[in-house]
Amino acid sequence: MSDNFTIVWEALPFLLGGVGTTLGLVIGALGLGFLLGLPIALLQVYGKKPVTNLLSVYVWFFRGLPVLVLLYLFYFGLFSLVRLNMPAFTAAILVLGLRSSAYQSQLFRGSIRSIGNGQMLAGLSVGMSKTQTIGFIIVPQALRLSIAAWSNEYSIILKDSAIAFAIGVTEILTRGSFISTTTYRPMPVYLTCGVIFLILTYGGLSLLSILEKKTHIPGFGPDSEQKDKR
């Protein structure tokens, strides 16, 4: 027991050094997923059929393949084919972000569709264009409604980021694997990695929960509907 504690204590600074890389992967992938996912959702709701069909294929592709397959397909396949010398960290963000954009687009699409058509009619009736109504009335409400589901996307990307070790990204799990192969004590090392991931998950979800409460509109959303039924 004392040997395990010693190994964990000595390895902890090295493991914590990977937290920045892991958070970089998560923030980068979430950001890219948001920047792509919101326009995809808007085009799926308001776009013409050829565009929606094309985007449906995009969503189907990135939601249908495992993360590890996508990493290998892009990093060892597509990037090598076009002779694009991309760092593993950047490639991981790109792949995780593209995959996240497919999932986030469906979160945003559901939120957009949950807003009644009366909002669009109200905007048009006061002289706003369709684009202005979407940008200034519908999208802000949809984003607020999406925070709870977006929190789940954060935890998913955080867990998926561990797979980036397969292409050489030195995140938490990669560092844990290096220590376990040198100490021949994998259990305490990987348990420590698990605890770090749990802390990052709980911390991120807590911050997003605060954001959700701060941006909540009284009398608007699922909670208010449940109160009305009572």
VMD Tcl script that draws the C-alpha trace (Angstrom):
set ca {
  {0.00 0.00 0.00}
  {2.78 2.42 0.92}
  {4.57 1.65 -2.36}
  {1.42 2.49 -4.33}
  {1.02 5.75 -2.43}
  {4.63 6.66 -3.13}
  {4.22 5.95 -6.84}
  {1.07 8.08 -7.03}
  {2.64 10.92 -5.05}
  {5.73 10.99 -7.25}
  {3.72 10.63 -10.46}
  {1.08 13.23 -9.61}
  {2.98 16.33 -10.84}
  {3.74 14.60 -14.14}
  {0.11 13.52 -14.54}
  {-1.19 16.99 -13.69}
  {1.10 18.34 -16.39}
  {-1.24 16.69 -18.89}
  {-4.32 18.53 -17.59}
  {-3.51 21.59 -19.69}
  {-3.26 19.46 -22.83}
  {-6.52 17.68 -22.05}
  {-8.37 20.94 -21.38}
  {-6.86 22.38 -24.56}
  {-8.31 19.47 -26.52}
  {-11.71 19.89 -24.88}
  {-11.92 23.67 -25.27}
  {-10.63 23.56 -28.85}
  {-13.01 20.76 -29.87}
  {-16.00 22.37 -28.15}
  {-15.23 25.71 -29.76}
  {-14.82 24.24 -33.24}
  {-17.93 22.13 -32.75}
  {-19.90 25.22 -31.77}
  {-18.65 27.33 -34.69}
  {-19.62 24.60 -37.16}
  {-22.58 23.07 -35.34}
  {-24.72 26.20 -35.04}
  {-24.61 27.11 -38.78}
  {-25.27 23.45 -39.64}
  {-28.33 23.45 -37.38}
  {-29.64 26.69 -38.88}
  {-29.17 25.38 -42.42}
  {-30.88 22.10 -41.53}
  {-33.89 23.98 -40.17}
  {-34.12 26.87 -42.66}
  {-32.06 25.71 -45.63}
  {-33.19 24.23 -48.92}
  {-33.53 20.48 -49.35}
  {-30.26 19.82 -51.28}
  {-28.33 21.60 -48.52}
  {-30.13 19.77 -45.71}
  {-29.53 16.43 -47.44}
  {-25.82 17.15 -47.78}
  {-25.56 18.18 -44.14}
  {-27.45 15.07 -43.07}
  {-24.73 12.98 -44.72}
  {-22.07 15.00 -42.86}
  {-23.84 14.44 -39.52}
  {-24.40 10.77 -40.30}
  {-20.70 10.25 -41.14}
  {-19.23 11.85 -38.02}
  {-21.81 10.40 -35.67}
  {-21.56 6.93 -37.17}
  {-17.82 6.28 -36.80}
  {-15.93 5.70 -33.52}
  {-13.53 8.43 -32.42}
  {-10.50 6.16 -32.78}
  {-11.42 5.29 -36.37}
  {-11.84 8.98 -37.20}
  {-8.47 9.82 -35.66}
  {-6.71 7.13 -37.67}
  {-8.67 7.96 -40.81}
  {-7.69 11.63 -40.72}
  {-4.26 11.58 -39.07}
  {-2.76 8.53 -40.76}
  {-4.98 8.58 -43.84}
  {-6.26 11.89 -45.18}
  {-3.51 14.13 -43.78}
  {-0.80 11.79 -45.03}
  {-2.47 11.51 -48.42}
  {-2.44 15.27 -48.96}
  {1.00 15.50 -47.30}
  {-0.29 17.78 -44.58}
  {2.22 17.76 -41.72}
  {-0.19 18.55 -38.90}
  {0.80 18.22 -35.21}
  {-1.01 15.43 -33.38}
  {-2.54 17.92 -30.93}
  {-4.03 20.03 -33.74}
  {-5.25 16.94 -35.58}
  {-6.98 15.67 -32.45}
  {-8.75 19.01 -31.95}
  {-9.85 19.00 -35.60}
  {-11.22 15.45 -35.48}
  {-12.90 15.87 -32.09}
  {-14.28 19.24 -33.19}
  {-15.73 17.90 -36.44}
  {-17.34 15.02 -34.59}
  {-18.65 17.38 -31.93}
  {-20.11 19.70 -34.58}
  {-22.27 16.82 -35.81}
  {-23.63 16.24 -32.31}
  {-23.91 19.91 -31.40}
  {-25.81 20.64 -34.61}
  {-28.53 18.25 -33.51}
  {-28.66 19.83 -30.04}
  {-29.08 23.27 -31.56}
  {-31.54 22.05 -34.16}
  {-33.77 20.60 -31.45}
  {-33.62 23.84 -29.48}
  {-34.43 25.92 -32.57}
  {-37.40 23.73 -33.42}
  {-38.67 23.95 -29.83}
  {-39.21 27.68 -30.26}
  {-42.69 28.30 -31.58}
  {-43.30 29.68 -35.05}
  {-44.96 32.64 -33.39}
  {-41.51 34.05 -32.66}
  {-40.73 34.17 -36.37}
  {-44.12 35.71 -37.18}
  {-43.67 38.31 -34.43}
  {-40.30 39.36 -35.82}
  {-41.59 39.62 -39.36}
  {-44.63 41.58 -38.21}
  {-42.47 44.38 -36.75}
  {-40.47 44.78 -39.96}
  {-37.52 42.48 -39.28}
  {-36.21 40.29 -42.06}
  {-36.12 36.52 -41.70}
  {-32.36 36.61 -41.16}
  {-32.66 39.31 -38.50}
  {-35.42 37.40 -36.73}
  {-33.32 34.26 -36.65}
  {-30.18 36.10 -35.48}
  {-31.71 38.41 -32.88}
  {-34.72 36.48 -31.59}
  {-34.53 32.75 -32.26}
  {-30.80 31.99 -31.91}
  {-30.33 33.69 -28.48}
  {-33.26 31.72 -27.06}
  {-32.10 28.48 -28.67}
  {-28.60 28.88 -27.23}
  {-30.00 29.32 -23.72}
  {-32.12 26.22 -24.10}
  {-29.09 24.25 -25.35}
  {-26.84 24.80 -22.34}
  {-28.05 21.74 -20.42}
  {-27.49 19.43 -23.41}
  {-24.23 21.25 -24.22}
  {-22.99 20.35 -20.73}
  {-23.35 16.71 -21.67}
  {-21.29 17.34 -24.80}
  {-18.50 18.75 -22.61}
  {-18.30 15.55 -20.57}
  {-18.37 13.41 -23.72}
  {-15.49 15.31 -25.36}
  {-13.52 15.22 -22.11}
  {-13.75 11.44 -22.05}
  {-13.10 11.13 -25.80}
  {-9.97 13.27 -25.46}
  {-8.26 10.34 -23.74}
  {-8.29 8.47 -27.05}
  {-5.93 11.11 -28.47}
  {-3.08 9.15 -26.87}
  {-3.39 6.77 -29.84}
  {-1.80 9.37 -32.14}
  {0.79 10.55 -29.62}
  {-0.88 13.47 -27.85}
  {0.68 13.71 -24.37}
  {-2.53 14.21 -22.41}
  {-3.34 12.68 -19.02}
  {-3.77 9.07 -20.15}
  {-0.60 9.13 -22.26}
  {1.40 10.28 -19.26}
  {-0.27 7.66 -17.08}
  {0.60 4.94 -19.59}
  {4.24 6.04 -19.63}
  {4.45 5.91 -15.83}
  {2.72 2.52 -15.60}
  {5.16 0.97 -18.09}
  {8.15 2.25 -16.14}
  {6.89 1.41 -12.64}
  {4.99 -1.80 -13.52}
  {2.18 -0.56 -11.25}
  {-0.67 0.34 -13.63}
  {-3.56 0.16 -11.15}
  {-2.70 3.09 -8.84}
  {-1.58 5.22 -11.79}
  {-4.73 4.68 -13.83}
  {-6.91 5.14 -10.75}
  {-5.26 8.52 -10.26}
  {-5.95 9.35 -13.91}
  {-9.58 8.40 -13.34}
  {-9.83 10.69 -10.31}
  {-8.37 13.59 -12.32}
  {-10.94 13.03 -15.08}
  {-13.76 12.91 -12.52}
  {-12.63 16.22 -11.02}
  {-12.42 17.84 -14.45}
  {-15.86 16.50 -15.35}
  {-17.49 17.67 -12.14}
  {-15.76 21.06 -12.28}
  {-16.78 21.74 -15.88}
  {-20.36 20.62 -15.35}
  {-20.63 22.80 -12.24}
  {-19.50 25.87 -14.19}
  {-21.93 25.14 -17.01}
  {-24.72 24.63 -14.46}
  {-24.00 28.10 -13.06}
  {-24.08 29.51 -16.60}
  {-27.41 27.82 -17.21}
  {-28.92 29.38 -14.09}
  {-27.50 32.81 -14.92}
  {-28.96 32.79 -18.43}
  {-32.31 31.23 -17.51}
  {-35.32 33.32 -18.50}
  {-38.04 33.23 -15.79}
  {-41.22 31.72 -17.13}
  {-39.49 30.29 -20.21}
  {-38.34 26.76 -20.84}
  {-39.18 23.22 -19.68}
  {-39.27 24.12 -15.97}
  {-41.90 26.77 -16.50}
  {-44.01 24.38 -18.57}
  {-43.98 21.83 -15.75}
  {-45.04 24.52 -13.27}
  {-47.89 25.56 -15.57}
  {-49.15 21.96 -15.69}
  {-49.27 21.87 -11.89}
}
mol new
graphics top color blue
foreach p $ca { graphics top sphere $p radius 0.5 }
foreach p [lrange $ca 0 end-1] q [lrange $ca 1 end] { graphics top cylinder $p $q radius 0.2 }
display resetview
